[in-house]
Amino acid sequence: MTRAPDLPTPAAVHEAMTAVITEADTAGRRPSVLAVARRLGLTNTTFRRNYPDASAEIGALRHTRPEPTHSNDDSVSALRHRIAELRQDNLTLTTHLELAIANIQRLTLDNHRLRQELEALGGVAKLDERRTGRPQRRS
């Protein structure tokens, strides 16, 4: 059986909420219940279960605040550059994958041809598939 966690006081919860909201405003993000719970050393579920009013208050703040925007043109430029790099990497990987698939297909055909030649040279007799009713398995 697990022991119930020591719950913080309402004053500690209020202090943690204020700190998270201030940090979120400074960073241009929305505050989250998870951030408050982590600051208090609780899991998200435990926090929501024991402090439903605080959770609702933070949830309301998340929905009333506008979506964070990138005010720094350098960060937007860096992000666009990174996206272009990832697209190029994706194209390169797709090309390599197509080449690998073509090589596997070629090797499969070569293997089949070489097996047939080996069987012919080794004098392997094939049983008639019509006699057995099913195709024979190769080793």
Protein Blocks (a to p, Z undefined) as FASTA:
>chain_A
ZZddddddfklmmmmmmmmmmmmmmnopacdfklmmmmnopafklmmmmmmmlmmmmmmm
mmmpccdddfblklmmmmmmmmmmmmmmmmmmmmmmmmmmmmmmmmmmmmmmmmmmmmmm
nopacddfklnopacddZZ
